[in-house]
Each structure stands twice: as C-alpha cells, then as structure tokens.
C-alpha cells in the first residue's frame, strides 16, 4: 500500500512538473486556424516543424493537406477513411507500426488518435490527426521506449484554435 501511494505521488508530481513546463514553451502558429506550443524554436521539416524537449520528447506539427471542404467531408464520412489514413502514414514512414485508429472530436472537429512504434529506432509514437475546414493537420510525438506514451498529451494539450 505504501508503495502504491508513493508511486501515485511521484506520478502526480512528475505530471504537474511536465505540464507546468509548457508555460515556457514557444507559441507556434501553424496557420490562421491552429496554434500549438513547442518546447523550443522549431526547425522546418518537409510540410511542418519539429522541436525537442531536453528529455527526448520530439514534437512535430504538420499541415498535411488542404482540399475542398465538401470533398473532405465526404471522404471522412466513408467507412474506409481511417484505414486509408493509417495506411498512408505507415507507408510514408518505413518501419512505423501503428495501432488502432480512434476517432473522436476536438472542439467539434473530427480527429483521430493512434499510437505506435518504430522498433528499429527504439521509439514510441503518438499521432493526432485533426480535420478542420478542409484541412488535415497532424501533431506527432516521438519518445524513447523507456518513456510513457501518454507524454504525448503534454504536447497535444497545447493545441488551440486561433
């Protein structure tokens, strides 16, 4: 019982410390729709940006696509959309193994969450795919295997509408 209480206190302290750190993070405007906080000034990569925390959490923010809203709405409502999205992400990142896509809502917009791993690199991966007015955004978090995959939420929870 004593170990359980100490473990809970340690976890709460660690989470509070981690969440408090985002106050020092850099505000990054993805575009006129969305902003997110990043641990450091981001570096530009492909269609997005990347930043690192000192303890190895890598944060990625992308605007993947922009298409006609009606077309995207029809695509998202089709039953195979999540599987197609997952297949496209896996194909674009060799060695990335993704779990089950979980559909949800974020501020009324469709979103998908999926966790996975890049075993060859010893990494855990968490992805949040968000569809806002004809745009597809992806937030990604990568961390060493020794980290808890829920550390992604430190980053994901900084996402906001502009």
ChimeraX attribute file (.defattr): number of C-alpha atoms within 10 A of each C-alpha:
attribute: neighborCount
match mode: 1-to-1
recipient: residues
	/A:1	6
	/A:2	7
	/A:3	8
	/A:4	9
	/A:5	10
	/A:6	11
	/A:7	12
	/A:8	12
	/A:9	12
	/A:10	12
	/A:11	12
	/A:12	12
	/A:13	12
	/A:14	12
	/A:15	14
	/A:16	11
	/A:17	11
	/A:18	14
	/A:19	16
	/A:20	12
	/A:21	13
	/A:22	17
	/A:23	12
	/A:24	11
	/A:25	17
	/A:26	15
	/A:27	18
	/A:28	17
	/A:29	16
	/A:30	17
	/A:31	10
	/A:32	8
	/A:33	12
	/A:34	15
	/A:35	17
	/A:36	20
	/A:37	25
	/A:38	26
	/A:39	21
	/A:40	17
	/A:41	15
	/A:42	19
	/A:43	11
	/A:44	13
	/A:45	11
	/A:46	8
	/A:47	10
	/A:48	17
	/A:49	19
	/A:50	21
	/A:51	20
	/A:52	19
	/A:53	14
	/A:54	8
	/A:55	9
	/A:56	12
	/A:57	21
	/A:58	20
	/A:59	25
	/A:60	22
	/A:61	29
	/A:62	19
	/A:63	19
	/A:64	14
	/A:65	12
	/A:66	14
	/A:67	12
	/A:68	10
	/A:69	14
	/A:70	11
	/A:71	10
	/A:72	18
	/A:73	16
	/A:74	10
	/A:75	13
	/A:76	16
	/A:77	11
	/A:78	10
	/A:79	9
	/A:80	10
	/A:81	13
	/A:82	18
	/A:83	12
	/A:84	11
	/A:85	15
	/A:86	17
	/A:87	12
	/A:88	11
	/A:89	15
	/A:90	15
	/A:91	12
	/A:92	9
	/A:93	10
	/A:94	9
	/A:95	13
	/A:96	18
	/A:97	17
	/A:98	19
	/A:99	12
	/A:100	13
	/A:101	18
	/A:102	12
	/A:103	14
	/A:104	12
	/A:105	11
	/A:106	13
	/A:107	9
	/A:108	8
	/A:109	11
	/A:110	17
	/A:111	21
	/A:112	20
	/A:113	18
	/A:114	17
	/A:115	21
	/A:116	18
	/A:117	21
	/A:118	19
	/A:119	13
	/A:120	8
	/A:121	11
	/A:122	12
	/A:123	18
	/A:124	24
	/A:125	22
	/A:126	23
	/A:127	22
	/A:128	21
	/A:129	21
	/A:130	22
	/A:131	22
	/A:132	21
	/A:133	15
	/A:134	15
	/A:135	16
	/A:136	18
	/A:137	21
	/A:138	19
	/A:139	23
	/A:140	22
	/A:141	27
	/A:142	25
	/A:143	24
	/A:144	19
	/A:145	15
	/A:146	9
	/A:147	15
	/A:148	10
	/A:149	19
	/A:150	12
	/A:151	17
	/A:152	24
	/A:153	14
	/A:154	19
	/A:155	24
	/A:156	21
	/A:157	12
	/A:158	16
	/A:159	21
	/A:160	14
	/A:161	12
	/A:162	11
